[in-house]
């Protein structure tokens, strides 16, 4: 008598299924859930969350989730400008719905704060985003 059901074992084929992107959409001005969303709206929130969560800081998130941007302030602007694209792309690399990040534009204001704007290409469309590194 077999102990495993038929078709189960090492040779059984693995089927990968993409899960839907349904998520609760947060209204950041009221700090309340405004409803649910899918597609581009869900991706926009995922992109914002990835950029705003510092990797390794919160136990609720997996160690692969988030970005590593908090140690950049205080460094030379040239270093920050060279590191930002790499760190942003690394943060997005864990989400297979994000296809690429491009069109980086850097701007330094009069106080030495560096702002980078860029486009996040997703499976649902393009999301314009921005990150500011303040000069401490």
C-alpha positions as CSV (number, residue, x, y, z in Angstrom):
1,X,0.0,0.0,0.0
2,X,1.4,3.4,-1.0
3,X,1.8,6.0,1.7
4,X,1.8,9.0,-0.6
5,X,-1.1,10.0,-2.9
6,X,-0.6,9.3,-6.6
7,X,1.2,12.1,-8.5
8,X,3.0,13.5,-5.4
9,X,6.7,13.2,-5.1
10,X,9.9,14.6,-6.4
11,X,9.0,14.2,-10.0
12,X,5.6,15.9,-9.7
13,X,5.5,19.1,-11.9
14,X,5.5,22.4,-10.2
15,X,2.9,24.9,-11.4
16,X,3.5,28.6,-10.8
17,X,0.5,30.9,-10.5
18,X,0.5,34.7,-10.4
19,X,-1.7,35.9,-7.6
20,X,-4.0,39.0,-8.1
21,X,-2.7,42.4,-6.9
22,X,-5.8,43.2,-4.8
23,X,-4.8,45.3,-1.8
24,X,-6.2,47.8,0.6
25,X,-5.5,51.3,-0.6
26,X,-4.4,53.7,2.1
27,X,-5.3,57.4,2.0
28,X,-2.1,58.9,3.5
29,X,-3.7,62.3,4.2
30,X,-6.3,60.7,6.6
31,X,-4.2,57.6,7.4
32,X,-7.2,55.5,6.8
33,X,-8.1,52.7,4.4
34,X,-9.9,54.2,1.4
35,X,-11.0,50.9,-0.2
36,X,-9.4,48.2,-2.2
37,X,-7.6,48.5,-5.5
38,X,-5.9,46.3,-8.2
39,X,-3.6,46.8,-11.1
40,X,-1.8,50.2,-11.3
41,X,-3.3,51.5,-8.1
42,X,-2.1,48.5,-6.1
43,X,1.4,48.8,-7.8
44,X,1.6,52.5,-7.0
45,X,1.1,51.7,-3.3
46,X,3.6,48.8,-3.5
47,X,6.2,51.1,-5.0
48,X,5.7,53.7,-2.3
49,X,5.8,51.1,0.5
50,X,9.0,49.6,-0.8
51,X,10.7,53.0,-1.0
52,X,9.5,54.1,2.5
53,X,10.3,50.9,4.4
54,X,13.9,50.7,5.5
55,X,15.2,47.2,5.0
56,X,16.2,45.2,8.1
57,X,14.5,47.8,10.4
58,X,11.0,46.3,10.9
59,X,10.5,42.7,11.9
60,X,7.1,42.6,10.3
61,X,8.8,42.7,6.9
62,X,10.9,40.0,5.3
63,X,14.6,40.9,5.1
64,X,14.4,41.2,1.3
65,X,11.7,43.8,1.5
66,X,12.3,47.6,1.5
67,X,15.1,49.9,0.5
68,X,18.4,50.9,2.1
69,X,18.4,54.7,1.9
70,X,18.8,55.9,5.5
71,X,22.6,55.7,5.6
72,X,23.0,58.0,2.5
73,X,22.6,61.4,4.2
74,X,25.9,62.9,5.2
75,X,27.9,61.4,2.4
76,X,29.3,63.2,-0.6
77,X,26.7,64.1,-3.2
78,X,28.7,62.3,-6.0
79,X,28.5,59.1,-3.9
80,X,24.8,59.5,-3.2
81,X,24.1,60.1,-6.8
82,X,26.0,57.0,-7.9
83,X,24.4,54.8,-5.2
84,X,20.7,55.9,-5.5
85,X,19.9,54.1,-8.8
86,X,21.6,50.9,-7.6
87,X,19.8,50.8,-4.3
88,X,16.4,51.7,-5.8
89,X,16.7,49.0,-8.4
90,X,17.9,46.5,-5.8
91,X,14.8,47.3,-3.6
92,X,12.5,46.7,-6.5
93,X,14.2,43.5,-7.6
94,X,12.1,41.3,-5.3
95,X,8.8,42.2,-7.0
96,X,8.5,40.5,-10.4
97,X,5.7,42.9,-11.4
98,X,8.3,45.7,-11.6
99,X,10.0,45.4,-14.9
100,X,12.5,48.2,-14.8
101,X,13.4,51.6,-13.4
102,X,14.7,54.3,-15.8
103,X,14.7,58.1,-16.6
104,X,16.7,59.1,-13.5
105,X,16.9,62.9,-13.1
106,X,18.9,64.4,-10.3
107,X,18.4,67.8,-8.8
108,X,20.3,69.5,-5.9
109,X,18.6,72.4,-4.2
110,X,20.3,75.4,-2.5
111,X,20.5,73.6,0.9
112,X,22.3,70.5,-0.6
113,X,19.3,68.2,-0.6
114,X,19.4,65.7,-3.5
115,X,16.1,64.8,-5.2
116,X,16.0,62.1,-7.8
117,X,12.9,61.5,-10.0
118,X,12.5,58.3,-12.0
119,X,9.9,56.1,-13.8
120,X,9.0,52.7,-12.5
121,X,7.9,50.4,-15.4
122,X,5.5,47.8,-14.1
123,X,3.4,45.1,-15.6
124,X,0.4,47.5,-15.2
125,X,1.9,50.7,-16.5
126,X,4.5,53.4,-15.6
127,X,4.6,55.1,-12.2
128,X,6.6,58.3,-11.8
129,X,8.3,58.4,-8.4
130,X,10.7,60.6,-6.5
131,X,13.2,60.2,-3.6
132,X,14.8,63.0,-1.6
133,X,18.0,62.6,0.4
134,X,18.4,65.4,2.9
135,X,21.7,66.9,3.7
136,X,22.4,66.5,7.4
